[in-house]
Amino acid sequence: MAVFTAEHNALRKLVRDFAETEIGPYTEEWEAKGIFPAHELFSKMAKLDLLGLEYDTAYGGQGADHLCTVILHEELGRVGPAGVALGIGVQTDMATPSLHHFGTEELKQRYLVPAIKGDAVCSVAVTEPDAGSDVTALRTRAVRDGDDWVINGAKAYITNGTQADWVCLLARTSDRPGYGGLSQIIVPTGTPGCQVQRKLDKLGMRSSDTAELTFTDVRVPVSNTIGELGQGFYQQMSQFQNERLALSYAAVGGMETALTRTANYLKTRDVFGKPLIENQHLNFTLAELSARLDLLRHYNYTAAAAYIRGEDVNRFATVAKLEAGRLAREISATCLQFHGAVGYMEEMWTARFFRDSPVWSIGGGADEVMLYVLSRLDGYHA
């Protein structure tokens, strides 16, 4: 059972105040530009010790518990825009966990410390133009040449990709079949041959920059390998758990705001001589969605408690991610519908939320991948 202390509540206020002051007012500007200033924003977050909540104090982290991570992402999701919350999540819980858990002391000092200080923006580079869910199909290859890796290949849909100072790259480092030939490698983006091929134009999450990256004879030290050679797949699967939990935490914050704002609109919109909120179908629908959201929220808290106890949270992360994606799509569609014509206008937050919501069913593993994982975990797979 998750128990939030006075310190947790103080952190929640800190994050909410920061998000409302430093993020919320710039929503329209960053959405229009298709990017938020990650270096500038991360520097401000670092001054409040928000970029390494659970990481070791030796590297500038706070050594806090996982409930602090829950609070961080709930509050970022609550204020939005979702693209900024996603970009921050990549920095804190998607590109850096493997480095923190498996990296050498030298790698942590060189790459993790600047990320926690807000001096470096990072990304995780797994998906390729022809390979995403099937990680064994990855083609990006690192071939050893003396003390260096020589890397060739391409990565797609990389969040923070145009601004990243380094990426946590999953590449094939041997001809071993299956998962055993993959390793995680830190690649500084300023290395010759590493190039942002293009910035992608997305349906939603528009404040988050997303890129295609190419690697042409990129040479980095073999010492930039995270953990054991050939263990990259397993390390990345562990990193995916953190990613899926963070996505679910942020989704809860965003959905709560959407339901509250919709209810407030229905209270002020008169139809046939009375506020729309008095329509039983509308208020019952909102009540049901709120109840389902509460179930997800407390499922997240149970997952967080298990994480703190050191238990395997693979199933928790998978279920949470699956339900978060499905519920976000339903809530975003309902909120838009209940606003009527004005909800369909780009000037309304409902349009942005509707466009943003599919990401929770795609990024970090599509719904179908979550179902595949669950079928194996529960013995439903042949």
N, C-alpha and C positions, 0 to 999 in steps of 0.2 A: 504494500500500500504506500502510495506517495504521500509524504507529509511536507507541506510547504511551511517554512519557518519565517520569522520576521525578516531574516536576511534575504530569503527568497523574494518576499514581498517588496523589499527595498530595491532589489535588482529589477523586479518587474516595473516599478515606477521609473527607475532610471532609464531602462530601455524604451519604455513608452514615451517618456518625455523627449528622449533623444530622437526617436522616430518621428514624433509629431513636429519637432522643431527643425531637424536636419534632413528629413526625407519627404514627409508628407507635402510640404509647400512646393516642392519641386517636381511633383508627379507629372503634371502636364508638360513641363519643359523637357524632362528626361524622356518621357514617352515620345514626344515629337522628334527629338534628336535620335532616338533609338539607342541610347546609351546613357549611363550615369557615370559621374567622375569617380571611379573606384579608388584611385590613389588618394584623392582628397577626402572622400568619405571614410575610407578605412583608416586614414591617419587620425581622424576625429574619433572614431570608435576605439582605436588603440589607446588614446588618452584616457578613456573611461574603462580600460581593461576588458573590452568586450570581444576581442578576437581570438582569445586562447583560454576560454573559461575553464575547460577541463584539463588543459595541458600542464605539464610539469613547470613549476616555478623557476626551475633552472634555465628555461628557455623563454621566460617572460610570461608564462601562463599563470593562471590563478589557482590551479589545483582544486577547482570546485567540483561539485557533484553534477550528475547528469540532469538533475532537475533545473539547473541553471541554463543548460542548453535548451530544455523544453521552453523555459520562459523566454529566452532570447528569440527563438523562432516564432513562438506564438505572438509575441508583441510586434515583431517585424511584419508578420503576416497580417496582423490586425490593422496596422496603419497603411501598409502597402506603399508604393505599388508592388505587385507580386514579383515583377522582374528584378527589382532591387533586393528584395528579400532572398530571391534565388541566388543572385550574384554574391551576396554576403554568405549564404549557406555554403556555396562552393568553397569560399575562402576558409570557413571555419570547420566544416564537417564533411567535405567531399574530396578536396584535393590534399588535405594535410594529415588525416588520421594515420595512413600507412607510414608516412614519414615519421610521425611522432612515435608510433608503436614499434616500427621495424628498422628505422634509419640509424645509421651510425652517428656517433657524436659529431663528427665533422660535418655530415650532411645536415644535421639539426641546427648546428650553429650557423651554417652558411645559408640555409634556405628556410628553416622553420622560424628561427628567431626574427628575421625581417618580416615574415608573413604575420607574425603575432604583433610586431611593432607597427604594422601598417605601412612599412616601407616597401613592401613587395606585394604585388597582386599575383595570385596563382590560379591555375586551372587543372582539371583532370581530363586527360585525353585518352579515351578508350574507343568510342564509336568511330567507325570508318564509313566512307561512302557506300561500301558494299557489305559491311558487317557491323551489327549492333548487338542484338539480343544473343546471337550465336558468337560468343567470344572466341571460340576455337577457329573461327573463320578470319580472324584478324591477319592482315597481310603486312602491316608495318614491321620492318625487320631491322634488328640491330646485329651487325656482324662485328666480331672482335678483331681489332687490328692493334696488336701490342697491348698497351694499357688503355686503349680507347675503344668505345663503341662507334661504329659508323652506321648511321640510321638513315633509312630510306622508307618513304611511305606517305600516307595522308590520314588526317583525322577530321571528322565532321561534327557539326553541332556542338562546338566547344564553348560553353558559357564562360564569360570573361575573356574569351580568346583573343580579342583585339587589343586588350590592355595588359594581358598577363606578362609577368616578368619571368616566370618559369611554369612548366607544366609537369604534372605527374603522368608520365607516358607509359602505357601498357604496350609492349612490343614483343615480337617473337625473337628470342635470343638463341634458339637451337631448333634443330629439325625434329625434335621429339614430338610424337603425335599427341593430339589432345591438349590438355591444359598444362602439361608439364614443361612446355617449351616457351612459356611466357614469363616476362620479368617486368617489374616496374622500374623506370629510370627517370631521374630528374633531368629535364632538358631546359636550360635557360633559353628563352625565346630570342635573345640577341645573338645566339650562336650562328655563324655563317651557314646558310643553307636552310635555316628554319624561317618559314615565311607565312604570313597571313595571306592566304590565297584570295579570300574575299570575306566581307562581312555579310551575314545572311539576313534577309528581310523576312521577318516572321509574322504569323497571324497575330500572336499575342506575346506577352512578356516583352513588350517592345522596349522597355527601359533597360533591358539586359542585353548587352552585346553578345552575339553568337557568331562564331567564325569557323571557316574551314582552314586548316593548317596543313602545310606540306613540309616534308623533310627530305632534303636532297643532299646526300653525303654529309649529314650533320655529324660532327665529331664531338663526343663528350667523353669524359673519363669513365672507365669501368667502375670506378669508385662511386659514381653517381647512382649506381644500382641500389634500390631500396630493399633491404632484407636479403634473403637468400636467392641466388640465381635459380630461375625456374619455378619460383614460388609466387610469381606475380599474380596469377589467376586467383589463388586462394587469398592473398592479401587484398586484392581488389574486391573480392566477394565480401570480405569483412568490412571494407570501406563502403561498399554499397549498403550495408546494413545501417551505418550512420547516415548515409544520404537519404535512405527511404524513411527513416524515423524523422529526420529534420524536415523533409518535405511534408510529412503528415502533421507535424507540429505547426508548421507555418500555414498549412491549409486550414486547420481549425481556427486560427486567428482570423484569417481572411473570410471564412464562411460566417463566423460570428458577427463580424462587422456588416457583412452583406444582409443578414437577416435583421439586424437592428436597424439599419438604414432603410430597409424596405418597410418594416413595421412603422417607422416614423413617417415615411411618405404616405402610407395608407391612412394614417391618422389625420393627415392634413388634406387629403384629396377627397372632395365631396362628389358623390354620384347618386342621382335620384334622391337628393335631399339629405344624405347622411354620409359620414365618413366611410370609405371603403373598408376600413378595419372592422366595421360592424358586420360585414358580410361573413357569415359563418364558414363558408367554404375557404375563404382567404385566411381567416385567422386560425382555422383548424389545420390548414396546410402548413402555415408557418410554425404552428405548435408541434406538428409531427416532425418537420425538418429539424427544429430545435432539439427535440428529444433524441433524434438520431445523431445529431452533432454532439450532444452530451455523451452519448454512448462511445463515440469515437474519441472524444476528449479524455474520458476516463480510461479507455483502452490504452491510449497513449501514456497516461500516467502509470498504468500497470506495467506497460512495457518498460518505461523509464526505471521503475522500481526494480524490475528484473535485471535490467542493465547494470544498475548500481550494485546489485548482489553478485554480479559476475556471471550470470546465467547466459545461456545461448538464447539470443533474441531474434534469431533468423525468422521464426514463424511470426512473432510479434511484428517485426518490421514489414514482412510481406503482407500480412493481413491489414495492417494500418495503412500502408501505401495503397493497396487495392481499394479499400473502402473510402479513403480520402479522395481518390480520383473520381470514383463514381458519385460520391455525395457532392463533391464540388461541382460537377457538371449539372447535377439535378438542381442544386440550390441556385447556381448562376442562371439557369434557364427559367426557374420559377421567379426569381427576383426581377429579371428582365420582363417577363410576361406580366407580372403584377404592376409594373410601372406603365404598361401600355406603350403607346407610340413614343413617348418621351424616353422610355427605356431603351428604345432602338436607336436613339441618337448618339453619335460619338461624343457629344458634349456631356453625356451622363456616365457616371461611374459604372453603371450596369453593363454598358457595351464593352468596356475594358475588361471587367470581371468575367463576362461571358467568353471573350476571346482568350483570356488567360487560363481559364479553368481546364482545358484539355491537357495542358502540360503535366498535370498531376497523374494522368493516366498514360503518359508516354515517357517522360524523363525518369531516369533512374530505374528503368525496367517497365515495359508496357504492362497493361492489365493482363494480357495473355501470358506474359512471362511470369507474373505473380501467380496466376492460376496454375501454371506448369510447376512452379516451385512448390506450391501447396499440395498439388496432386502427388508429388514425390514424397513430401514430408509426411503426408497422411496415408500413404500406401495405396493411392488410387491409380498409380502409374504402373503399367505392365513392365 
